[in-house]
Amino acid sequence: MLAVVKIAGQQFKVKAGDSLYVPHIEGNAGDSVEFTDVLFTHSGSSIASGSNVKAVVKAEIISDLVKGDKVIAFKMKRRKGFRKKHGHRTQYTHIKVTAIA
């Protein structure tokens, strides 16, 4: 079974057993979470989308705080002596999809 689920404002295509990194969600390692905002499901020959979807995606948190790659935003105006450097690392949560019910 395949499902498209919305997690923290982003859409992910998942199957049972998939492991993925999602934007930080509350919880500790080992906790189980459910995502009810399922946009699309595909199972064999049946397809459901929109308000017809009655599925729930169940997942387990593997690690609760994983940092992404460093992103640097550098601003500069030539001949003015203006230089500004900002950087950040986005925090993610590593989850494993256990079931789509």
C-alpha positions as CSV (number, residue, x, y, z in Angstrom):
1,M,0.0,0.0,0.0
2,L,1.2,3.5,-0.9
3,A,0.2,6.7,0.7
4,V,0.9,10.4,0.4
5,V,0.9,12.0,3.8
6,K,1.3,15.6,5.0
7,I,3.8,16.0,7.9
8,A,4.7,19.4,9.2
9,G,3.6,21.2,6.1
10,Q,5.5,18.9,3.6
11,Q,4.2,16.0,1.6
12,F,5.9,12.6,1.7
13,K,5.2,9.4,-0.3
14,V,5.4,6.5,2.1
15,K,5.1,2.7,2.2
16,A,5.1,0.4,5.2
17,G,8.7,-0.1,6.4
18,D,10.0,3.1,4.9
19,S,12.5,5.1,6.9
20,L,12.6,8.9,6.3
21,Y,13.6,12.2,7.8
22,V,10.8,14.7,8.5
23,P,10.9,18.2,9.9
24,H,11.2,18.1,13.7
25,I,8.1,16.7,15.5
26,E,7.5,16.3,19.2
27,G,8.4,13.0,20.8
28,N,11.3,10.9,22.1
29,A,13.1,8.0,20.5
30,G,10.9,4.9,20.6
31,D,7.6,6.8,20.7
32,S,4.9,5.9,18.2
33,V,3.1,8.7,16.3
34,E,0.1,8.7,14.0
35,F,-0.4,11.0,11.0
36,T,-4.1,11.5,10.1
37,D,-3.6,14.0,7.3
38,V,-3.4,11.4,4.5
39,L,-3.9,12.9,1.0
40,F,-3.8,9.9,-1.3
41,T,-3.8,6.1,-1.0
42,H,-3.1,3.4,-3.5
43,S,-3.7,-0.3,-2.7
44,G,-3.7,-2.8,-5.6
45,S,-6.4,-1.5,-7.9
46,S,-8.1,0.8,-5.5
47,I,-7.2,4.5,-5.4
48,A,-8.6,7.0,-2.9
49,S,-7.9,10.7,-2.8
50,G,-9.3,13.8,-1.2
51,S,-12.1,13.3,1.3
52,N,-12.5,9.7,0.3
53,V,-9.3,8.7,2.2
54,K,-9.9,6.9,5.5
55,A,-6.4,5.9,6.2
56,V,-4.0,6.6,9.1
57,V,-0.2,6.3,8.9
58,K,1.5,4.9,12.0
59,A,5.2,5.5,12.5
60,E,7.8,5.0,15.2
61,I,10.4,7.7,16.1
62,I,13.9,6.3,15.7
63,S,15.9,9.4,16.7
64,D,14.4,12.6,17.8
65,L,17.0,15.2,16.8
66,V,19.0,15.0,13.7
67,K,20.7,18.1,12.2
68,G,20.7,18.6,8.5
69,D,23.5,20.1,6.4
70,K,24.7,23.6,7.2
71,V,23.1,26.3,5.0
72,I,24.9,29.6,4.8
73,A,23.3,32.8,3.6
74,F,25.9,35.4,2.6
75,K,24.9,38.9,1.7
76,M,27.3,41.5,0.2
77,K,27.1,44.8,-1.5
78,R,30.1,45.5,-3.6
79,R,32.3,48.6,-3.0
80,K,30.3,49.4,0.2
81,G,32.0,47.3,2.8
82,F,28.8,45.5,3.7
83,R,29.1,41.8,4.4
84,K,26.7,39.7,6.4
85,K,26.9,36.0,7.0
86,H,24.1,34.0,8.5
87,G,23.9,30.2,8.8
88,H,21.6,27.5,10.2
89,R,21.2,23.8,10.4
90,T,17.6,22.5,10.1
91,Q,16.5,20.0,12.7
92,Y,14.9,16.7,11.5
93,T,13.3,13.7,13.2
94,H,14.1,10.2,11.8
95,I,11.0,8.0,11.7
96,K,10.1,4.6,10.4
97,V,6.6,3.9,9.0
98,T,5.2,0.8,10.6
99,A,1.8,0.6,9.1
100,I,-0.8,2.2,6.9
101,A,-4.2,1.4,8.2
